[in-house]
Amino acid sequence: MHIADLLIADRVSCQVELSSKKRALEHVATLLANNTHDLRQHSVFNRLISREKLGSTALGNGVAIPHGRTNEGNLSHPIGAFIQLKTPVDFNAVDSQPVSLIYALLVPEESTDDHLQILAQLAEMFSNSQLCDDLRGCQDNLQLYQILSTWESSVQS
C-alpha cells in the first residue's frame, strides 16, 4: 500500500495552532473520523492515546506517527491524517525535540502486516530531512497534501 492511498485532502491540516500533545491527538482523531463511516472521534482518540501510553510515537527530529487499530465501524483499509503544527508541542520524544509534523494512522484490527509496512514507509518518509523541511514550509492544506501524496517509498509493499 502506498502512503498516497491513505490520505484524502480533507484529512490534512496546515499551520494548526494547538497547545499540547493531547490536543494534537484530538485533532488528528477528528480528521480520521471525519468522512469515514461509522467512526467516532472519541473512539479514535482513545485508540491513539492508548497506544501513546505504551510509549511515545515521536520519531525524533520533530516528527510523530501516532497510530492505532480499530474494529469499530466498517473500516476496511488503513487511513491516515496529517497535521503541520504552527508551534511545535512536547511529544515526549527520545531526542527531547518538540513535534511539528504529525502523521496519524488508523488500521483495521486484523491488518497487522499492512500496519507494519505502512509504519516502515512513514519512518522512511520522515527520515528525509529535505521532505520534512518542505512540509514545515507549507502555507496551506493543498500544498501539504500534494507533497505527501506524491512521495514514493523505496520500501517494498
Backbone hydrogen bonds in HBPLUS format (Angstrom, degrees):
<---DONOR---> <-ACCEPTOR-->    atom                        ^
c    i                          cat <-CA-CA->   ^        H-A-AA   ^      H-
h    n   atom  resd res      DA  || num        DHA   H-A  angle D-A-AA Bond
n    s   type  num  typ     dist DA aas  dist angle  dist       angle   num
A0005-ASP N   A0002-HIS O   2.94 MM   3  5.38 141.9  2.09 109.3 120.0     1
A0006-LEU N   A0003-ILE O   2.99 MM   3  5.47 159.6  2.03 115.9 122.5     2
A0080-GLY N   A0006-LEU O   2.98 MM  74  5.01 158.2  2.03 127.8 121.5     3
A0011-ARG N   A0008-ILE O   2.95 MM   3  5.63 166.9  1.97 124.8 129.0     4
A0082-PHE N   A0011-ARG O   2.90 MM  71  6.43 157.6  1.95 156.9 164.5     5
A0013-SER N   A0082-PHE O   2.89 MM  69  6.38 154.4  1.96 153.8 162.4     6
A0084-GLN N   A0013-SER O   2.93 MM  71  6.36 151.7  2.01 156.9 166.2     7
A0016-VAL N   A0084-GLN O   3.02 MM  68  6.25 159.9  2.06 156.2 155.3     8
A0086-LYS N   A0016-VAL O   2.77 MM  70  5.38 167.3  1.79 135.8 139.3     9
A0024-ALA N   A0020-SER O   2.99 MM   4  6.27 151.4  2.07 143.6 152.1    10
A0025-LEU N   A0021-LYS O   2.89 MM   4  6.21 156.9  1.95 154.8 160.6    11
A0026-GLU N   A0022-LYS O   2.92 MM   4  6.20 152.8  2.00 148.4 156.4    12
A0027-HIS N   A0023-ARG O   2.93 MM   4  6.14 154.2  1.99 144.9 151.7    13
A0028-VAL N   A0024-ALA O   3.01 MM   4  6.33 166.3  2.03 154.3 156.6    14
A0029-ALA N   A0025-LEU O   2.95 MM   4  5.99 150.2  2.04 141.3 150.2    15
A0030-THR N   A0026-GLU O   2.99 MM   4  6.23 149.4  2.08 144.2 151.8    16
A0031-LEU N   A0027-HIS O   3.03 MM   4  6.40 158.9  2.07 149.3 154.9    17
A0032-LEU N   A0028-VAL O   2.87 MM   4  6.09 158.9  1.91 149.2 154.7    18
A0033-ALA N   A0029-ALA O   2.95 MM   4  6.08 154.6  2.02 145.1 151.9    19
A0034-ASN N   A0030-THR O   2.92 MM   4  6.03 152.3  1.99 151.1 158.1    20
A0036-THR N   A0033-ALA O   3.30 MM   3  5.46 144.7  2.43 130.3 124.9    21
A0039-LEU N   A0036-THR O   3.43 MM   3  6.03 159.6  2.48 136.4 132.5    22
A0044-VAL N   A0040-ARG O   3.03 MM   4  6.32 163.1  2.06 158.9 164.0    23
A0045-PHE N   A0041-GLN O   2.84 MM   4  6.05 166.4  1.86 158.0 162.0    24
A0046-ASN N   A0042-HIS O   2.96 MM   4  6.19 158.4  2.01 144.8 150.7    25
A0047-ARG N   A0043-SER O   3.03 MM   4  6.36 149.6  2.12 145.2 153.0    26
A0048-LEU N   A0044-VAL O   3.00 MM   4  6.34 161.0  2.04 154.9 159.7    27
A0049-ILE N   A0045-PHE O   2.82 MM   4  6.04 166.8  1.84 160.7 164.5    28
A0050-SER N   A0046-ASN O   2.91 MM   4  5.91 150.3  2.00 139.6 147.8    29
A0051-ARG N   A0047-ARG O   3.16 MM   4  6.38 156.7  2.22 144.0 149.3    30
A0052-GLU N   A0048-LEU O   2.98 MM   4  6.20 153.3  2.05 144.3 152.5    31
A0053-LYS N   A0049-ILE O   3.00 MM   4  6.21 140.2  2.16 143.2 152.2    32
A0054-LEU N   A0051-ARG O   3.05 MM   3  5.42 147.1  2.17 106.1 115.8    33
A0055-GLY N   A0052-GLU O   3.07 MM   3  5.28 147.6  2.17 104.3 113.9    34
A0065-ILE N   A0057-THR O   3.00 MM   8  5.42 165.9  2.02 133.8 135.7    35
A0059-LEU N   A0063-VAL O   2.75 MM   4  5.59 148.9  1.85 139.8 150.6    36
A0063-VAL N   A0060-GLY O   3.25 MM   3  5.72 150.9  2.34 113.7 120.5    37
A0100-SER N   A0062-GLY O   2.95 MM  38  5.46 161.9  1.99 130.1 130.1    38
A0101-LEU N   A0062-GLY O   3.09 MM  39  6.30 158.9  2.13 162.3 167.9    39
A0064-ALA N   A0101-LEU O   2.94 MM  37  6.42 150.6  2.03 159.7 168.4    40
A0103-TYR N   A0064-ALA O   3.05 MM  39  6.47 160.5  2.09 161.0 161.7    41
A0105-LEU N   A0066-PRO O   2.95 MM  39  6.44 151.2  2.03 148.6 158.0    42
A0068-GLY N   A0105-LEU O   3.03 MM  37  6.51 138.4  2.21 145.9 158.5    43
A0107-VAL N   A0068-GLY O   3.00 MM  39  6.45 158.6  2.05 152.6 159.4    44
A0070-THR N   A0107-VAL O   2.90 MM  37  6.31 144.6  2.03 156.9 166.6    45
A0109-GLU N   A0070-THR O   2.79 MM  39  4.91 132.5  2.02 135.0 131.4    46
A0079-ILE N   A0106-LEU O   2.86 MM  27  5.43 158.6  1.91 156.8 164.1    47
A0106-LEU N   A0079-ILE O   2.94 MM  27  5.43 164.5  1.96 162.2 164.6    48
A0081-ALA N   A0104-ALA O   2.94 MM  23  5.15 146.6  2.06 142.1 147.6    49
A0104-ALA N   A0081-ALA O   2.74 MM  23  5.15 151.1  1.82 151.9 159.7    50
A0083-ILE N   A0102-ILE O   2.89 MM  19  5.33 157.1  1.95 150.2 157.9    51
A0102-ILE N   A0083-ILE O   2.97 MM  19  5.33 166.3  1.99 162.4 164.8    52
A0085-LEU N   A0100-SER O   2.72 MM  15  4.69 164.3  1.74 142.6 147.7    53
A0089-VAL N   A0099-VAL O   2.93 MM  10  5.27 151.5  2.01 140.4 140.9    54
A0099-VAL N   A0089-VAL O   2.70 MM  10  5.27 162.1  1.73 153.6 148.3    55
A0096-SER N   A0093-ALA O   2.96 MM   3  4.94 159.1  2.01 106.5 112.1    56
A0111-SER N   A0108-PRO O   2.99 MM   3  5.48 169.8  2.00 126.0 128.7    57
A0115-HIS N   A0111-SER O   2.91 MM   4  5.85 158.5  1.95 147.8 154.6    58
A0116-LEU N   A0112-THR O   3.14 MM   4  6.41 162.9  2.17 151.8 154.5    59
A0117-GLN N   A0113-ASP O   2.99 MM   4  6.23 163.3  2.02 155.7 160.5    60
A0118-ILE N   A0114-ASP O   2.86 MM   4  6.01 163.6  1.89 158.0 162.2    61
A0119-LEU N   A0115-HIS O   2.99 MM   4  6.21 161.8  2.03 149.4 154.7    62
A0120-ALA N   A0116-LEU O   3.01 MM   4  6.22 152.1  2.09 143.9 151.3    63
A0121-GLN N   A0117-GLN O   2.98 MM   4  6.28 154.8  2.04 146.6 153.3    64
A0122-LEU N   A0118-ILE O   2.83 MM   4  6.11 160.4  1.87 155.7 161.2    65
A0123-ALA N   A0119-LEU O   2.89 MM   4  6.06 157.5  1.94 146.5 152.7    66
A0124-GLU N   A0120-ALA O   2.99 MM   4  6.21 154.9  2.05 144.0 150.9    67
A0125-MET N   A0121-GLN O   2.82 MM   4  6.07 161.6  1.86 149.9 155.4    68
A0126-PHE N   A0122-LEU O   2.92 MM   4  6.12 169.9  1.93 157.2 158.0    69
A0127-SER N   A0124-GLU O   3.19 MM   3  5.19 153.5  2.26 100.8 108.9    70
A0128-ASN N   A0125-MET O   3.23 MM   3  5.79 162.4  2.27 112.1 117.3    71
A0132-CYS N   A0128-ASN O   3.06 MM   4  6.43 163.2  2.09 155.2 160.1    72
A0133-ASP N   A0129-SER O   2.92 MM   4  6.11 156.0  1.98 144.9 151.5    73
A0134-ASP N   A0130-GLN O   2.88 MM   4  6.13 156.1  1.93 148.0 154.9    74
A0135-LEU N   A0131-LEU O   2.86 MM   4  6.17 158.2  1.90 154.1 160.0    75
A0136-ARG N   A0132-CYS O   2.88 MM   4  6.10 156.7  1.93 148.7 155.2    76
A0137-GLY N   A0133-ASP O   2.98 MM   4  6.16 135.2  2.19 140.4 152.2    77
A0137-GLY N   A0134-ASP O   3.18 MM   3  5.10 128.9  2.45  92.0 105.5    78
A0138-CYS N   A0135-LEU O   3.28 MM   3  5.39 160.8  2.32 103.8 109.5    79
A0144-LEU N   A0140-ASP O   3.20 MM   4  6.52 163.2  2.23 152.8 157.4    80
A0145-TYR N   A0141-ASN O   2.86 MM   4  6.09 167.9  1.87 157.6 160.9    81
A0146-GLN N   A0142-LEU O   2.90 MM   4  6.08 161.4  1.93 152.8 157.4    82
A0147-ILE N   A0143-GLN O   3.16 MM   4  6.41 160.7  2.20 149.3 153.5    83
A0148-LEU N   A0144-LEU O   3.01 MM   4  6.26 171.5  2.02 159.2 161.6    84
A0149-SER N   A0145-TYR O   2.82 MM   4  5.85 162.1  1.85 154.7 160.0    85
